Amino acid sequence: MKVIEHIFKTKKTLFSFEILPPLRGNDIKNIFYTLDPLMEFNPPFIDVTYHREEFIYVEKDNGLLQRRKISRRPGTVGICAAIMNKYGVDAVPHLICGGFNKQMTENALIDLNFLGIDNVLVLRGDPLKSENNFFAKKDGHKYAIELVQQVKDLNRGKYLDKTFVEKKEYPLFDFCIGVAGYPEKHLEAPNIESDLFFLKKKVEAGADYIVTQMFFDNKKYFSFVKKCRSEGISVPIIPGIKPISSKNQLNSLPSRFYLNIPNELVKEIEKAKDKKVVSNIGIEWAIHQSKELKNSGVEIIHYYTMDRPENIYKIVQSIY
């Protein structure tokens, strides 16, 4: 079932969550360890992130450095298939621009279609860690809107190879397309107005729903939704929640994701004597956020697990 079908059919607030593929060298049991306790709350869908390849430098015997390409978290598509097979729950793979050209993207979409996956979350993706700016692969997409357009074109039966366009034996695809929204603006956007302008363009290009970056002040989400509606963006906007679990995140999250953490939360965490206390503070704050969002009538709350299912379990157990 498509994400928007879950949204339109529900009469209560649902919950979904996002998981990371395991690090190379680990197996699928790590994923099941994350998922098993959360499945009792009947999530309608589960997102699986995609992590592009990275470059590392290895010293050779002669002392020179050799550049090597590695993938630390492979397996997104396989994990989606395993989730659907084991739990009977819809899986939403992330589809990114980075590291893909258009033909690779089309091939990936064909694979997803063969597996019965009909939802994708379309993202530009992050720059390589060794680069300050994002650079598209040759014949790839530089912006998420271009990727949305390719998925939408394939939904209409428009393949890159024009000889396939009019052949009736090739079925049309029907992907439900999600995109990201940023309540406090994207890191690279000059201002929120510019960010909303391009978000609207993504919706006009074919995005069916928006899922937000994490936020710690619900006012940011409500204000974002109001601004979106005033700009004519009418698709569902799913709030994304993540509990803080360490003091280091007080600095790392704002710098990486461009977001603000309320001073009340910062002060509580700074006073905490150990990591367990910090985790409990983060959980309680997320519970408060979730209750307010649920009471406001949102159809789905989306949680970022970041390989910490126990934190999300405690939150969802208190809400659902």
N, C-alpha and C positions, 0 to 999 in steps of 0.2 A: 504494500500500500504506500502511496505517496505521503510525504510529510504534510502537505497541505490537506490531504484527505483526513489524516489523523486530527488536524487542527479543526477542520470544519465539522467533523462528526462528534467531537468531544463535548460533553456537557459539564465537565469538571476540569480542573487544572491538572495536566499530565506532567510527567517529568522525563527528560531525556538526559543523556550524558555523553561525554567524549572520552575516548581512550587513546593511548599511544600504542603503536606496535612495540613488541618487546625488542630490546637491544639484540643485535646480532649475537648469536651464541646461546640465547634463551629460546625456549619453545612455547608452543601455544598454551601450555598449562598456566603460564603467567597471566595470560589474558583471561582464562576461565577463572583463575583465582580472583581477578578483579571483578568479573561479571557475576559469578554465582551468587554472592550475597545480595546484589542489587536487583536480581531478576524477580525477586518476590514482590517487588513494587510495580511490576508489569510496565516497563518503559515501552513506548510505542516504537522508538527507533534509537539506534546507537551510532554515533559518529566515530569514524576511525581516521586519525590524522595521517597525512602523507609527509614524509621527510625526504627532501631532495638529497642527492649525493653531495658529499663534501670533498674537499681536497686537503690532503695532509702532505707533509714533507718528511721523507725518511732518509737518514744519512746512509750513504753507500760506503763500501770498504775503502774507497779512495778519498773519502771525506766530503765528496760532493753530495748535494741534496737532490733527491729524486721526488718529483711530484707524483702522488698517487691519488686515485679517486676511490672513495669508499662510501658505502651506504650503511649507516649505523642502525637504522630502524626500517628494514625492508618488510614486505609482507602485507601491506594495506589491503590489497584485493583479496588475498587468501584469507585474511582475518575476517573480512566482510562475509565471504562465503561460509566460513566456519560458524560465525555468529548466526546467520540465517538458518543453517542446517541444524545446529545444536539447540537453539532456543526458539526458532520460529519467529524471530523479531527482525524488523527491517533494519538494514545497515546502510549507513550514509558515508561512503568514502569521500575524502577530501581530494579534490582535483586541482592541481596547481599549475601555474605557468612555468615556474623555474625548473630547468632541466628537461623540458619537453619541447619538441617542435610540433607543428600542427599534425603531421602524420602520426607521430607517436601518441598524441592526444586522441586522434580518431581511433587508432587501434585499441587504446585503453577503454574508450567508450564502447567499442564493439565487444570487448571482453566482458565488461560490466553488464551489458545487455544480455549476453549469452548466459550469464550467471543469474539472471532474473533480478538484478539490482536496478531500480528505477529512480534512485535519488542520488544527487551529487551536490556537495558543497564546493562551490567554485571560488578559488582564492588566487591572488597573484603569487603569494608565498614570499618568504623572506629572502634577502640577498644572501649570497654565500658569506660565511663568517669571515672570509679573507677579503671581502669587498665591502666598501661603504655604501655603494649604490646597487640597485637591482639591475641586472643585465639579462635580457632574454636570450635564449638559445637561438642560433641561426634558424630562421624560418619558424620561430616560436612566437609566443604572445608576450607583449610587454606589460599589458594591463589586464585586470580581471574581466573587464567588459568585453574584451576581444575573445576571451575564453567562453564567457556566457554566450556570445554570438555564435561561436562554433558549435556549442552544444545545442543551441536552439536551431541552427541550420541542419544539424543531423536529425533533430526531431522532425524537421520538415522533409527529410530525405535527401538533403544536399550534402553529398560526399565531396571530398577534396578532388577525387578523380571524377571529372564531369561525365565520364561514360556510364557511371552508375546512377545518375540523377533520375532518369526517366524510366528505368527498368522496374516494372511493377512488381517483379518477384522479390525485390529487396524491401522488406517491411520498414515502415517508418518507426523511429525510436520515439520514446515518450518520457524522457527524463524530467523529473521534478528538480528544479534548480534553486539551490540556496546560495546566498551571498552573505558577506560579513558587513556589519554596521558598527560604527564606533561612536558611542554616546558622548565621548569627550574628544572626538575627532581622531583620524588616523595620524600616526606618528609623523608622516611626511606631508600631511595636508597643511596649507598655510593658515586655514581657519575652518570653523565648523560649516560655514556657508558653502565654501568650496567643496568640502567633503560631501555635504548633502547633495550638491549639484551632480557629482559623479555617481553617488549612490542611486539617485533617481535615474540616471542614464543606464545603470546596470539593470534596474527594474524594467525600464522601457525596452531594454534589449532582450528581456525574457526571464529575469529572475522571478521566482514564485514566492519566495519568502526571504526574510532577513534574520540572521542570528547575531546577537551583539557580542562584541568584545566584553570581557569581564568588567564589572564596575562594583564599587563598594558603597555607593550612595544612590539609593533608588530614585532620588530626585533627578539624577543625571539621566536615568532611563526614561522616566516620565516626560521630562523635558525633550529628550531626543525623539520620542514617539510623537509628541505634539508638533515638533518642528517638521518631522517627516510628513505628517498628515497635512500640515499647512502648505507643504511643497507638492502635494498631490501624490505622495507615495502611500498607496493604500494596501499593500500586501502585508501579511502577518509579520510582526516583529517579535522574535523570541528573545527574552532576556537571558544572558549568560552569567552564571555565578561561579565563583571560585573561592573556597575558604583559604585564608592565609594560614600557613603551617610553620613558618619560621621567621625569625627576626630579619634575616637577610632579605626577605621579600619586600620589606618596607622600602628598600632601595632598588632592588632588581626589577620589581614589577613596574613601578612608574617609569624607570628608564627604558625598559624594553617595550612596554605597551602604551605609553603615553596615557596615564590615568592618575587620578588623585585618590589618596587614601584619607578618609576623614580623620581629623586630629584626635577625636575621641577614641577611635580604634588604635591609632598610632600610640597614644599615651598608655593605653591598657597593655599593648604588646610590649612596649619598652619597659614597663614595670615587671613583666613576667620573669620569673626566676629560672625557668627551664623550658625546654622545647614542648613538653607535654602541656604546660599551662598555655603557651602560645597557641598550640593546636586547638585547645578547648575554647580559647577566646575567638579564634577564627571560625570555629564551628558555630558558636552561639551567635556571632554576627551574621553569618550566612543564614542561620535559621530565622533570625529577625527579618532579614531581607526577604527571604522566601515567603514568610507569612504575609508580609505586606503586599508582595507581588500577587500572591494567591488571592488575597482579599480584594485586590483591584480587578480581578477577573481575567488575568492572562491565561491563555490556553495551555501553554507549556513553559516550564522553567528548565533551562539547559544548564547542566553542571559540568565543569571542567575537572576531571578526576586527577589528572597528572600522576597516575599510578598510585593514588591514595584512596582506594575504595572505602576504607574504614571511615574516613572523614565524611564522605558523601553519604554513606549508609546512615550515619548518626543524624545527618541533616534531614534526609528523606524520611527516615523513621519518625522524626518529630513533626513532619509536615503532612505526610500522606497516610 
